[in-house]
Structures are given as C-alpha cells and as structure tokens.
Amino acid sequence: MLRSVLKNILMRKYRKMCPGYEGGVTGVNIVNCKFEDHVYVAHHAQIQDSFIGNHTSIGRFDKIREAKIGKYCSLSWDVTVGAPTHPFKTITNCALTYRREYGVVDKDEYFPQKKTVIDNDVWIGCDVTVISGVHIGNGAIVGAGAVVTRDIPDYEIWAGVPAKKIGQRFSDEVIKILEEIQWWNWSTEEIKDNIDFFKADLNIEIAEQLSEKHLKFTKGDK
C-alpha cells in the first residue's frame, strides 16, 4: 500500500515537471529537467538539469546531466551522457583539494561543466560514455562501449575507446536531403502518411520521394 502511494506521488511529481514523461518510477531520479511529449524513461535512470525532446527513450541505469537531447533518440542501457571531467594538471588526481569529505578543505568547490548536445534521431548503444561538452549530430550512431570525447558529425557511425569514425549511414546526397526535410520536425500525421517509406531501406530514390511528398504536404496538397 505504502509503495503504491509513493509511486503515485513520484509519478505526479515527474509529470508535473515533465508533462511528456512516460515509463516507470522504480529507482528513477529526475531533477530540474524539461521533457517534450512521449519521452520514455526506463527504471533506475538518473537525469539532471537536462532537456529531452519528443519520442526519445532513455534506457535503464542511464545517467544524464546538463544535456540537451533532441527528438526520436534511442539511448540503450548503462549510458552516461555529460560525464564530468576531473582536474588533472595538479599534483593529485584525488578530490581532496575540492571535496570536504576528505578532511582537507572546509567547503566543496564545484567546477562548471559544458553542456552536452545530442541532436535528433541518434542511436547510442549500451555502456557508452559521452564526455561533457560533446556534440553528436543528427542521425548518428554510437557503438556499444564507446567513449565519446569529440564531436560526431551528422549520420556518422562511431565506435571504440576513444570513439572514432567507422562508417557513414548514407551517401552524401541522401544526407543532404535528410538535413533539408528534417523529418523529426514533422507532425505525427505526416509521418503516418509516409510510414511505408520510413520502413524501407533508405536510398536516394526514396529520399527524393520523401522530399517531394513533404513539399506537397507543407503546401496542403497531400
């Protein structure tokens, strides 16, 4: 009974702060965030000081801080976004110079972190770490276990430690069309109207047809 009451309290809290919140509350901790519609959060995820766009899913045990994440992104489990860095040019790597629990300094000192930006339709595999301040472009893929220390351009595939480019999802011509039509900003109605194209393997012919249909849709000619 008590567990059910606490669950309902947390759900009301999260949906008041983030109206687009969906998912459970087991172990979830959300602080000072803003969500758009249909954001799914799996159990034990921790999200702080972040914005998350429409239809993005956050995996179990993910940790996200000071990040802006776009629409239609898919984050697998155990992903860390906005991992803070430590001072490493001083004599010690230990936090004794800025954390009072070590008994050396009288008060805590906090180091500002750069905001991490993940654009739209990005897929991040399990156990990935994205260092704070990194920018991951639209449609990019990050392979499981990668450590991302540099910006990733649109539609590139990166993997490894540290992460590096291992491929590109589409041809330059297709990518140019995708960047022009920005399908992630389409209405649900327009996406439904083109769902067969979304299910097909993308090539230049399909990209051009989508572009033509999008132009007609915006003009009110479906």
ZADREN-876726 format. One line per field, with one value per residue: residue in one letter; x, y, z of N, C-alpha, C in turn. Coordinates in Angstrom, 3 decimals, always signed. Layout:
<nodes>
type [A / ...] .
n.X [X / ...] .
n.Y [Y / ...] .
n.Z [Z / ...] .
ca.X [X / ...] .
ca.Y [Y / ...] .
ca.Z [Z / ...] .
c.X [X / ...] .
c.Y [Y / ...] .
c.Z [Z / ...] .
</nodes>
This chain:
<nodes>
type [M / L / R / S / V / L / K / N / I / L / M / R / K / Y / R / K / M / C / P / G / Y / E / G / G / V / T / G / V / N / I / V / N / C / K / F / E / D / H / V / Y / V / A / H / H / A / Q / I / Q / D / S / F / I / G / N / H / T / S / I / G / R / F / D / K / I / R / E / A / K / I / G / K / Y / C / S / L / S / W / D / V / T / V / G / A / P / T / H / P / F / K / T / I / T / N / C / A / L / T / Y / R / R / E / Y / G / V / V / D / K / D / E / Y / F / P / Q / K / K / T / V / I / D / N / D / V / W / I / G / C / D / V / T / V / I / S / G / V / H / I / G / N / G / A / I / V / G / A / G / A / V / V / T / R / D / I / P / D / Y / E / I / W / A / G / V / P / A / K / K / I / G / Q / R / F / S / D / E / V / I / K / I / L / E / E / I / Q / W / W / N / W / S / T / E / E / I / K / D / N / I / D / F / F / K / A / D / L / N / I / E / I / A / E / Q / L / S / E / K / H / L / K / F / T / K / G / D / K] .
n.X [+0.834 / +1.847 / +3.992 / +2.671 / +1.400 / +3.618 / +4.693 / +2.693 / +2.871 / +5.436 / +5.066 / +3.213 / +4.781 / +6.907 / +5.492 / +4.356 / +6.580 / +7.708 / +5.741 / +5.639 / +6.540 / +6.968 / +6.815 / +8.289 / +8.801 / +10.602 / +13.470 / +14.059 / +15.349 / +14.744 / +15.712 / +15.211 / +14.483 / +13.306 / +10.862 / +9.721 / +6.879 / +5.926 / +8.268 / +10.183 / +11.243 / +13.315 / +13.713 / +15.591 / +17.001 / +18.874 / +18.455 / +19.466 / +19.197 / +18.526 / +17.302 / +14.909 / +13.826 / +10.866 / +9.549 / +11.837 / +13.809 / +15.004 / +17.342 / +17.572 / +19.256 / +20.664 / +22.620 / +22.310 / +23.336 / +23.185 / +22.492 / +21.321 / +19.018 / +17.792 / +14.945 / +13.342 / +15.447 / +17.417 / +18.512 / +20.424 / +20.894 / +22.705 / +24.053 / +26.065 / +25.743 / +27.245 / +29.409 / +31.369 / +34.529 / +37.747 / +40.007 / +43.313 / +45.822 / +47.013 / +48.900 / +47.715 / +45.292 / +43.237 / +40.203 / +40.606 / +41.317 / +39.088 / +36.824 / +35.151 / +34.771 / +37.083 / +38.496 / +40.362 / +39.909 / +37.659 / +35.218 / +33.097 / +34.052 / +32.876 / +33.132 / +32.304 / +30.558 / +30.597 / +27.747 / +26.286 / +25.359 / +23.011 / +21.774 / +18.984 / +17.283 / +19.305 / +21.168 / +22.355 / +24.434 / +24.612 / +26.258 / +27.802 / +29.878 / +29.601 / +31.470 / +31.293 / +30.255 / +30.475 / +29.218 / +26.815 / +25.781 / +22.801 / +21.090 / +23.250 / +25.172 / +26.317 / +28.483 / +28.238 / +29.775 / +31.520 / +33.640 / +33.015 / +34.722 / +34.960 / +33.332 / +30.665 / +29.869 / +26.844 / +24.998 / +27.106 / +28.897 / +30.227 / +32.642 / +34.407 / +37.294 / +39.354 / +36.290 / +35.938 / +35.424 / +33.805 / +32.214 / +29.593 / +26.178 / +24.548 / +24.681 / +26.304 / +24.527 / +21.997 / +22.049 / +22.117 / +19.523 / +18.035 / +18.821 / +17.667 / +14.856 / +14.338 / +12.880 / +12.230 / +10.960 / +8.460 / +4.885 / +2.935 / +0.931 / +1.949 / +4.140 / +2.852 / +1.542 / +3.600 / +4.666 / +5.370 / +7.592 / +9.327 / +9.781 / +11.226 / +14.475 / +16.661 / +17.350 / +18.592 / +16.453 / +14.136 / +14.562 / +14.338 / +11.646 / +10.395 / +11.107 / +9.729 / +7.068 / +6.932 / +7.149 / +4.741 / +2.978 / +3.436 / +2.423 / -0.179 / -1.202 / -1.908] .
n.Y [-1.200 / +1.289 / +1.483 / +1.747 / +4.209 / +5.926 / +5.563 / +6.711 / +9.344 / +10.056 / +9.752 / +11.789 / +13.968 / +13.867 / +14.077 / +16.539 / +18.194 / +17.365 / +17.086 / +15.320 / +12.910 / +9.401 / +5.946 / +4.003 / +4.379 / +3.199 / +3.473 / +5.705 / +8.970 / +12.269 / +15.528 / +18.942 / +19.176 / +19.278 / +17.882 / +17.028 / +15.741 / +12.288 / +11.008 / +8.352 / +6.780 / +4.451 / +2.114 / +3.073 / +5.165 / +8.214 / +11.605 / +14.877 / +18.402 / +18.779 / +18.731 / +17.004 / +15.763 / +15.129 / +11.793 / +10.404 / +7.836 / +6.729 / +4.622 / +1.877 / +2.471 / +4.603 / +7.600 / +10.977 / +14.282 / +17.810 / +18.164 / +18.468 / +16.854 / +15.725 / +14.979 / +11.774 / +10.092 / +7.244 / +5.815 / +3.316 / +0.900 / +1.671 / +3.982 / +6.890 / +10.304 / +13.386 / +13.103 / +14.156 / +15.852 / +15.594 / +17.663 / +17.506 / +18.525 / +19.259 / +18.329 / +16.023 / +13.466 / +12.968 / +13.959 / +15.514 / +18.181 / +19.679 / +18.581 / +18.364 / +16.076 / +14.662 / +15.785 / +17.829 / +20.329 / +23.070 / +23.550 / +22.495 / +22.620 / +23.414 / +22.552 / +24.080 / +22.427 / +21.785 / +22.017 / +19.122 / +18.137 / +16.396 / +15.723 / +15.052 / +11.879 / +10.070 / +7.176 / +5.495 / +3.060 / +0.405 / +0.966 / +3.193 / +6.070 / +9.506 / +12.284 / +15.376 / +18.335 / +17.459 / +17.267 / +15.568 / +14.756 / +14.921 / +11.859 / +10.187 / +7.261 / +5.547 / +3.105 / +0.244 / +0.450 / +2.507 / +5.400 / +8.643 / +11.382 / +13.461 / +15.704 / +14.422 / +14.222 / +14.680 / +11.734 / +9.938 / +6.935 / +5.874 / +4.249 / +2.526 / +3.044 / +5.626 / +6.864 / +6.640 / +7.449 / +4.939 / +4.504 / +5.582 / +6.370 / +6.893 / +7.956 / +11.029 / +12.535 / +11.615 / +12.279 / +15.053 / +15.610 / +14.632 / +16.400 / +18.659 / +18.166 / +17.478 / +15.435 / +14.793 / +16.926 / +16.784 / +16.470 / +14.026 / +13.092 / +13.485 / +11.766 / +9.294 / +9.209 / +8.656 / +6.246 / +3.811 / +4.499 / +5.101 / +2.616 / +1.302 / +0.379 / +3.036 / +4.947 / +6.960 / +7.354 / +6.933 / +8.923 / +11.223 / +11.001 / +11.272 / +13.888 / +15.275 / +14.610 / +15.774 / +18.478 / +18.869 / +18.285 / +20.346 / +22.410 / +21.885 / +20.112 / +16.995] .
n.Z [+0.000 / +0.914 / -0.828 / -3.262 / -2.903 / -2.692 / -5.235 / -6.837 / -5.980 / -6.872 / -9.644 / -10.155 / -9.471 / -11.374 / -13.773 / -13.504 / -13.545 / -15.944 / -18.415 / -20.596 / -19.680 / -19.593 / -18.620 / -15.919 / -12.326 / -10.685 / -8.946 / -10.466 / -10.948 / -11.370 / -11.888 / -12.088 / -14.916 / -18.369 / -20.398 / -23.674 / -25.540 / -25.010 / -23.888 / -22.972 / -20.042 / -18.620 / -15.860 / -12.943 / -14.092 / -14.113 / -14.312 / -14.790 / -14.763 / -17.544 / -20.978 / -22.913 / -25.981 / -28.077 / -28.209 / -27.447 / -26.019 / -22.897 / -21.512 / -19.097 / -16.040 / -17.086 / -17.006 / -17.010 / -17.384 / -17.403 / -20.190 / -23.592 / -25.383 / -28.421 / -30.588 / -31.074 / -30.296 / -29.303 / -26.516 / -25.181 / -22.480 / -19.409 / -20.218 / -20.134 / -20.180 / -20.585 / -18.893 / -16.212 / -16.119 / -14.454 / -12.579 / -13.760 / -13.900 / -11.617 / -8.630 / -7.643 / -8.452 / -6.809 / -5.148 / -2.952 / -2.801 / -3.349 / -2.223 / +0.756 / +2.298 / +2.521 / +4.508 / +4.269 / +3.015 / +3.801 / +2.553 / -0.176 / -3.616 / -6.789 / -10.195 / -13.182 / -15.814 / -19.334 / -21.489 / -22.852 / -26.091 / -27.918 / -30.989 / -33.167 / -33.659 / -32.913 / -32.208 / -29.471 / -28.268 / -25.748 / -22.586 / -23.222 / -22.902 / -22.855 / -22.972 / -21.178 / -22.900 / -25.487 / -28.867 / -30.607 / -33.783 / -35.935 / -36.582 / -36.049 / -35.046 / -32.211 / -31.232 / -29.006 / -25.795 / -26.357 / -25.839 / -26.002 / -26.937 / -28.636 / -31.003 / -33.041 / -36.383 / -38.421 / -39.142 / -39.046 / -38.088 / -35.139 / -33.024 / -30.361 / -28.124 / -27.512 / -29.032 / -32.586 / -36.059 / -37.921 / -40.033 / -42.331 / -42.471 / -44.751 / -48.228 / -49.293 / -50.791 / -50.007 / -47.302 / -47.467 / -48.368 / -46.191 / -44.200 / -45.183 / -45.219 / -42.582 / -41.007 / -38.378 / -37.317 / -38.358 / -38.290 / -36.450 / -38.067 / -40.677 / -40.639 / -40.292 / -42.732 / -44.404 / -43.655 / -44.887 / -46.400 / -44.340 / -43.272 / -45.178 / -46.580 / -46.783 / -49.669 / -52.432 / -54.175 / -52.603 / -50.691 / -52.271 / -53.073 / -50.590 / -50.022 / -52.041 / -51.365 / -48.867 / -49.471 / -50.861 / -48.796 / -46.959 / -48.390 / -48.255 / -50.038 / -50.182] .
ca.X [+0.000 / +2.731 / +4.764 / +1.776 / +1.209 / +4.868 / +4.797 / +1.774 / +3.421 / +6.551 / +4.539 / +2.639 / +5.896 / +7.635 / +4.631 / +4.171 / +7.810 / +7.942 / +4.443 / +5.791 / +7.184 / +6.336 / +7.678 / +8.098 / +9.459 / +11.500 / +14.846 / +14.239 / +15.571 / +14.733 / +15.875 / +15.358 / +14.504 / +12.139 / +10.631 / +8.626 / +5.901 / +6.260 / +9.634 / +10.132 / +12.374 / +13.342 / +13.975 / +16.883 / +17.681 / +19.087 / +18.519 / +19.604 / +19.478 / +18.570 / +16.128 / +14.791 / +12.820 / +9.782 / +9.723 / +13.166 / +13.768 / +16.165 / +17.464 / +17.738 / +20.524 / +21.346 / +22.926 / +22.354 / +23.423 / +23.488 / +22.468 / +20.176 / +18.850 / +16.737 / +13.768 / +13.464 / +16.725 / +17.318 / +19.664 / +20.351 / +21.102 / +24.024 / +24.680 / +26.361 / +25.814 / +27.695 / +30.333 / +32.242 / +35.973 / +38.418 / +41.264 / +44.413 / +47.103 / +47.560 / +49.774 / +46.967 / +44.002 / +42.245 / +39.317 / +40.824 / +41.504 / +37.815 / +35.724 / +35.428 / +34.685 / +38.427 / +39.030 / +41.480 / +39.354 / +36.489 / +33.971 / +33.162 / +34.222 / +32.303 / +33.689 / +31.242 / +30.731 / +29.997 / +26.525 / +26.398 / +24.244 / +22.740 / +20.723 / +17.793 / +17.361 / +20.610 / +21.125 / +23.542 / +24.440 / +24.750 / +27.529 / +28.550 / +30.140 / +29.755 / +32.096 / +30.585 / +30.666 / +30.479 / +28.038 / +26.564 / +24.898 / +21.584 / +21.156 / +24.490 / +25.129 / +27.494 / +28.527 / +28.275 / +31.035 / +32.381 / +33.866 / +32.970 / +35.461 / +34.958 / +32.064 / +30.360 / +29.036 / +25.575 / +24.872 / +28.305 / +28.890 / +31.458 / +32.766 / +35.753 / +37.788 / +38.262 / +35.473 / +36.363 / +34.512 / +33.997 / +31.327 / +28.590 / +24.931 / +24.004 / +25.511 / +26.244 / +23.325 / +20.852 / +22.180 / +21.736 / +18.060 / +17.545 / +19.046 / +16.727 / +13.462 / +14.260 / +11.649 / +11.950 / +10.062 / +7.171 / +3.769 / +2.640 / +0.097 / +2.783 / +4.934 / +1.949 / +1.248 / +4.792 / +5.245 / +5.989 / +8.928 / +10.133 / +10.112 / +12.089 / +15.886 / +16.707 / +18.269 / +18.376 / +15.116 / +13.166 / +14.802 / +13.771 / +10.189 / +10.014 / +11.262 / +8.622 / +5.833 / +6.972 / +6.860 / +3.299 / +2.278 / +3.548 / +1.582 / -1.570 / -1.603 / -1.469] .
ca.Y [+0.000 / +2.445 / +1.543 / +2.259 / +5.633 / +6.605 / +5.517 / +7.711 / +10.662 / +10.299 / +9.935 / +13.136 / +14.911 / +13.870 / +14.547 / +17.972 / +18.830 / +16.943 / +16.553 / +14.248 / +11.755 / +8.096 / +4.911 / +3.699 / +5.258 / +2.411 / +3.944 / +6.860 / +10.249 / +13.353 / +16.790 / +20.157 / +18.796 / +19.560 / +16.884 / +17.192 / +14.655 / +10.871 / +10.654 / +7.139 / +6.641 / +3.121 / +2.095 / +3.454 / +6.233 / +9.458 / +12.707 / +16.124 / +19.654 / +18.410 / +18.828 / +15.818 / +16.009 / +14.191 / +10.398 / +9.897 / +6.825 / +6.686 / +3.247 / +1.591 / +2.829 / +5.714 / +8.789 / +12.130 / +15.542 / +19.016 / +17.763 / +18.759 / +15.694 / +16.027 / +14.133 / +10.435 / +9.466 / +5.958 / +5.559 / +1.984 / +0.866 / +1.990 / +5.084 / +8.107 / +11.487 / +14.534 / +12.654 / +15.275 / +15.606 / +15.939 / +18.393 / +16.543 / +19.222 / +19.496 / +17.264 / +14.805 / +13.199 / +12.814 / +15.110 / +16.085 / +19.636 / +20.372 / +17.902 / +18.464 / +14.795 / +14.130 / +16.387 / +18.729 / +21.660 / +23.341 / +23.568 / +21.900 / +23.501 / +22.771 / +23.001 / +24.085 / +21.525 / +22.224 / +21.287 / +18.105 / +18.266 / +15.270 / +16.182 / +14.225 / +10.555 / +9.488 / +5.880 / +5.284 / +1.697 / +0.210 / +1.178 / +4.289 / +7.266 / +10.722 / +13.288 / +16.654 / +19.301 / +16.854 / +17.481 / +14.449 / +15.276 / +14.219 / +10.567 / +9.466 / +6.020 / +5.316 / +1.684 / -0.151 / +0.511 / +3.598 / +6.594 / +9.737 / +12.538 / +14.500 / +15.884 / +13.463 / +14.857 / +14.051 / +10.455 / +9.104 / +5.814 / +5.885 / +3.207 / +2.354 / +3.804 / +6.606 / +6.631 / +7.220 / +7.133 / +3.657 / +4.416 / +6.623 / +5.646 / +7.097 / +8.749 / +12.473 / +13.059 / +11.291 / +13.073 / +16.427 / +15.662 / +14.454 / +17.644 / +19.661 / +17.879 / +17.422 / +14.687 / +14.739 / +18.044 / +16.547 / +16.076 / +12.600 / +12.836 / +13.371 / +10.537 / +8.179 / +9.235 / +8.188 / +5.182 / +2.794 / +4.985 / +5.014 / +1.205 / +0.798 / +0.759 / +4.351 / +5.212 / +8.289 / +7.428 / +7.117 / +10.243 / +12.228 / +10.908 / +11.874 / +15.336 / +15.762 / +14.482 / +16.759 / +19.788 / +18.895 / +18.294 / +21.686 / +23.296 / +21.477 / +19.215 / +15.654] .
ca.Z [+0.000 / +1.007 / -2.061 / -4.304 / -2.645 / -3.041 / -6.693 / -7.392 / -5.662 / -7.784 / -10.995 / -10.230 / -9.412 / -12.631 / -14.855 / -13.309 / -14.004 / -17.321 / -18.858 / -21.569 / -19.044 / -19.615 / -18.062 / -14.510 / -11.360 / -9.846 / -8.962 / -11.349 / -10.278 / -12.347 / -11.177 / -12.882 / -16.324 / -19.186 / -21.429 / -24.621 / -25.469 / -25.218 / -23.506 / -22.156 / -19.134 / -18.010 / -14.417 / -12.363 / -14.831 / -13.377 / -15.269 / -14.037 / -15.482 / -18.953 / -21.843 / -23.754 / -26.999 / -28.368 / -28.608 / -27.103 / -24.961 / -22.014 / -21.056 / -17.676 / -15.393 / -17.756 / -16.202 / -17.913 / -16.659 / -18.171 / -21.598 / -24.443 / -26.247 / -29.371 / -30.792 / -31.660 / -29.957 / -28.611 / -25.652 / -24.594 / -21.034 / -18.835 / -20.966 / -19.379 / -21.045 / -19.802 / -17.844 / -15.827 / -16.096 / -13.204 / -12.756 / -13.846 / -14.051 / -10.278 / -8.153 / -7.335 / -9.087 / -5.741 / -4.969 / -1.621 / -2.855 / -3.568 / -1.553 / +2.187 / +2.997 / +2.733 / +5.717 / +3.978 / +2.776 / +4.636 / +1.789 / -1.504 / -4.761 / -7.959 / -11.469 / -14.197 / -16.940 / -20.584 / -21.842 / -23.886 / -27.036 / -28.816 / -31.889 / -33.347 / -34.281 / -32.599 / -31.518 / -28.639 / -27.775 / -24.301 / -21.896 / -23.860 / -22.104 / -23.650 / -22.113 / -21.194 / -23.912 / -26.817 / -29.711 / -31.510 / -34.818 / -36.328 / -37.229 / -35.767 / -34.274 / -31.371 / -30.912 / -27.593 / -25.082 / -26.818 / -25.031 / -26.980 / -26.426 / -29.676 / -31.704 / -34.106 / -37.414 / -38.788 / -39.836 / -38.985 / -37.143 / -34.362 / -32.008 / -29.824 / -26.970 / -27.643 / -30.217 / -33.858 / -37.157 / -38.581 / -41.187 / -42.568 / -42.701 / -46.088 / -49.142 / -49.063 / -51.444 / -49.151 / -46.077 / -47.786 / -48.398 / -44.825 / -43.463 / -45.699 / -44.857 / -41.118 / -40.749 / -36.938 / -37.004 / -38.979 / -37.423 / -36.434 / -39.243 / -41.864 / -40.510 / -40.579 / -44.157 / -45.118 / -42.844 / -45.739 / -46.733 / -43.126 / -43.023 / -46.256 / -46.559 / -47.418 / -50.778 / -52.984 / -54.764 / -51.519 / -50.101 / -53.176 / -52.991 / -49.310 / -50.156 / -52.863 / -50.600 / -47.778 / -50.068 / -51.117 / -47.503 / -46.361 / -49.184 / -48.051 / -51.114 / -49.789] .
c.X [+0.871 / +3.537 / +3.932 / +1.550 / +2.444 / +5.061 / +3.920 / +2.276 / +4.552 / +6.069 / +3.953 / +3.738 / +6.586 / +6.785 / +4.298 / +5.385 / +8.033 / +6.669 / +4.548 / +6.365 / +6.339 / +7.324 / +7.391 / +8.795 / +10.468 / +12.937 / +15.097 / +14.425 / +15.703 / +14.739 / +16.061 / +15.480 / +13.251 / +12.044 / +9.564 / +7.740 / +6.527 / +7.743 / +9.559 / +11.409 / +12.293 / +13.796 / +15.437 / +17.679 / +17.788 / +19.305 / +18.501 / +19.897 / +19.542 / +17.237 / +16.104 / +13.600 / +11.835 / +10.270 / +11.145 / +13.036 / +15.105 / +16.221 / +17.680 / +19.168 / +21.312 / +21.557 / +23.154 / +22.399 / +23.834 / +23.582 / +21.212 / +20.085 / +17.632 / +15.639 / +14.151 / +14.834 / +16.477 / +18.604 / +19.480 / +20.657 / +22.552 / +24.786 / +24.897 / +26.534 / +26.182 / +28.608 / +31.297 / +33.706 / +36.543 / +39.640 / +42.429 / +45.783 / +47.724 / +48.343 / +49.038 / +45.681 / +42.880 / +41.448 / +39.520 / +40.960 / +40.204 / +36.608 / +36.034 / +35.390 / +36.044 / +39.128 / +40.178 / +40.998 / +38.050 / +35.173 / +34.191 / +33.352 / +33.724 / +32.863 / +32.593 / +31.574 / +30.057 / +28.754 / +26.813 / +25.160 / +24.179 / +21.569 / +19.630 / +18.111 / +18.730 / +20.406 / +22.446 / +23.443 / +24.716 / +26.175 / +28.420 / +28.729 / +30.378 / +30.272 / +31.375 / +31.161 / +30.676 / +29.171 / +27.927 / +25.481 / +23.706 / +21.888 / +22.400 / +24.219 / +26.430 / +27.455 / +28.695 / +29.685 / +31.952 / +32.535 / +34.015 / +33.608 / +35.466 / +33.574 / +31.914 / +29.456 / +27.768 / +25.780 / +26.156 / +28.144 / +30.247 / +31.446 / +34.199 / +36.077 / +39.185 / +37.528 / +36.055 / +35.398 / +34.850 / +33.086 / +30.405 / +27.311 / +24.444 / +24.995 / +25.364 / +24.971 / +22.082 / +20.879 / +21.766 / +20.218 / +17.486 / +17.713 / +18.099 / +15.305 / +13.256 / +12.988 / +11.275 / +11.085 / +8.685 / +6.113 / +3.598 / +1.820 / +0.950 / +3.640 / +4.071 / +1.673 / +2.407 / +5.431 / +5.900 / +7.393 / +9.862 / +10.580 / +11.095 / +13.551 / +16.057 / +17.748 / +17.893 / +16.977 / +14.053 / +13.322 / +14.189 / +12.249 / +9.681 / +10.081 / +10.105 / +7.302 / +5.777 / +6.639 / +5.363 / +2.515 / +2.301 / +2.703 / +0.102 / -2.098 / -1.070 / -1.618] .
c.Y [+1.253 / +2.609 / +2.132 / +3.757 / +6.426 / +6.658 / +6.584 / +9.131 / +11.019 / +10.536 / +11.332 / +14.189 / +15.013 / +14.410 / +16.029 / +18.724 / +18.578 / +16.302 / +15.400 / +12.965 / +10.505 / +7.083 / +4.700 / +4.691 / +4.508 / +2.890 / +5.155 / +8.131 / +11.343 / +14.677 / +17.923 / +19.868 / +19.284 / +18.504 / +17.385 / +15.948 / +13.278 / +10.572 / +9.451 / +7.014 / +5.275 / +3.215 / +2.434 / +4.450 / +7.478 / +10.587 / +14.023 / +17.284 / +19.441 / +18.639 / +17.609 / +15.994 / +14.875 / +12.789 / +9.874 / +8.907 / +6.782 / +5.302 / +3.111 / +1.875 / +3.900 / +6.869 / +9.962 / +13.402 / +16.662 / +18.714 / +18.280 / +17.639 / +15.926 / +14.985 / +12.775 / +9.803 / +8.178 / +5.715 / +4.198 / +2.051 / +1.214 / +3.052 / +6.271 / +9.260 / +12.688 / +14.134 / +13.783 / +14.878 / +16.048 / +16.795 / +17.396 / +17.199 / +19.580 / +18.264 / +15.942 / +14.704 / +13.073 / +14.111 / +15.817 / +17.604 / +20.395 / +19.653 / +17.793 / +17.123 / +14.154 / +14.764 / +17.349 / +20.162 / +21.815 / +23.339 / +22.974 / +22.977 / +22.761 / +23.403 / +22.949 / +23.156 / +22.107 / +21.385 / +20.319 / +18.172 / +17.024 / +15.686 / +15.119 / +12.878 / +9.917 / +8.176 / +5.690 / +3.903 / +1.607 / +0.498 / +2.215 / +5.424 / +8.445 / +11.814 / +14.626 / +17.587 / +18.771 / +17.165 / +16.309 / +14.860 / +14.386 / +12.862 / +9.745 / +8.183 / +5.903 / +3.867 / +1.413 / -0.060 / +1.652 / +4.686 / +7.761 / +10.972 / +13.705 / +14.588 / +14.855 / +14.147 / +14.050 / +12.727 / +9.638 / +8.021 / +5.785 / +4.749 / +3.208 / +3.245 / +4.315 / +6.389 / +7.318 / +6.763 / +5.779 / +3.514 / +5.608 / +5.934 / +5.721 / +7.875 / +10.232 / +13.075 / +12.813 / +12.138 / +14.519 / +16.585 / +15.545 / +15.726 / +18.744 / +19.416 / +17.792 / +16.696 / +14.647 / +15.909 / +17.886 / +16.230 / +14.561 / +12.206 / +12.629 / +12.107 / +9.313 / +8.073 / +8.676 / +6.968 / +4.089 / +3.207 / +4.870 / +3.580 / +0.644 / +1.186 / +2.027 / +4.405 / +6.556 / +8.427 / +7.678 / +8.491 / +11.341 / +12.205 / +11.525 / +13.391 / +15.939 / +15.716 / +15.510 / +18.154 / +19.930 / +19.008 / +19.688 / +22.707 / +22.949 / +20.576 / +17.821 / +14.663] .
c.Z [+0.000 / -0.273 / -3.196 / -4.148 / -3.060 / -4.558 / -7.333 / -7.142 / -6.627 / -9.213 / -11.164 / -10.254 / -10.769 / -13.774 / -14.713 / -13.838 / -15.491 / -17.859 / -19.849 / -21.003 / -19.171 / -19.042 / -16.594 / -13.613 / -10.495 / -10.001 / -9.822 / -10.518 / -11.335 / -11.599 / -12.174 / -14.384 / -17.039 / -20.280 / -22.395 / -24.546 / -25.676 / -25.004 / -22.566 / -21.332 / -18.456 / -16.551 / -14.084 / -13.208 / -13.960 / -14.381 / -14.510 / -14.980 / -16.995 / -19.658 / -22.752 / -24.691 / -27.201 / -28.722 / -28.410 / -25.959 / -24.222 / -21.377 / -19.560 / -17.215 / -16.161 / -16.780 / -17.152 / -17.088 / -17.597 / -19.671 / -22.294 / -25.466 / -27.127 / -29.460 / -31.386 / -31.424 / -29.177 / -27.835 / -24.991 / -23.099 / -20.652 / -19.631 / -20.033 / -20.359 / -20.187 / -18.663 / -17.490 / -15.865 / -14.749 / -13.497 / -12.780 / -14.015 / -12.700 / -9.816 / -7.931 / -8.150 / -8.064 / -5.562 / -3.633 / -1.628 / -3.039 / -2.988 / -0.059 / +2.906 / +3.226 / +3.932 / +5.512 / +3.765 / +3.553 / +3.871 / +0.400 / -2.568 / -6.000 / -9.231 / -12.536 / -15.353 / -18.180 / -20.881 / -22.990 / -24.778 / -27.924 / -29.682 / -32.047 / -33.990 / -34.092 / -31.838 / -30.784 / -28.009 / -26.277 / -23.831 / -22.582 / -22.861 / -23.042 / -22.717 / -22.252 / -22.250 / -25.321 / -27.539 / -30.686 / -32.492 / -35.133 / -36.951 / -36.961 / -34.985 / -33.493 / -30.903 / -29.426 / -27.020 / -25.457 / -25.759 / -25.994 / -26.370 / -27.403 / -30.317 / -32.822 / -35.128 / -37.717 / -39.521 / -39.900 / -37.928 / -36.460 / -33.347 / -31.479 / -28.647 / -27.306 / -28.965 / -31.444 / -34.947 / -37.759 / -39.804 / -41.287 / -43.018 / -44.139 / -46.945 / -48.810 / -49.652 / -50.585 / -47.881 / -46.319 / -47.792 / -46.991 / -44.003 / -43.927 / -45.198 / -43.344 / -40.649 / -39.268 / -36.477 / -37.650 / -37.934 / -37.462 / -37.655 / -40.491 / -41.817 / -40.817 / -42.075 / -44.987 / -44.461 / -43.690 / -46.162 / -45.525 / -42.857 / -44.044 / -46.025 / -47.385 / -48.530 / -51.385 / -53.585 / -53.697 / -50.878 / -50.970 / -53.147 / -51.689 / -49.378 / -50.941 / -52.086 / -49.466 / -48.299 / -50.341 / -49.816 / -46.884 / -47.124 / -49.052 / -49.143 / -50.811 / -50.944] .
</nodes>
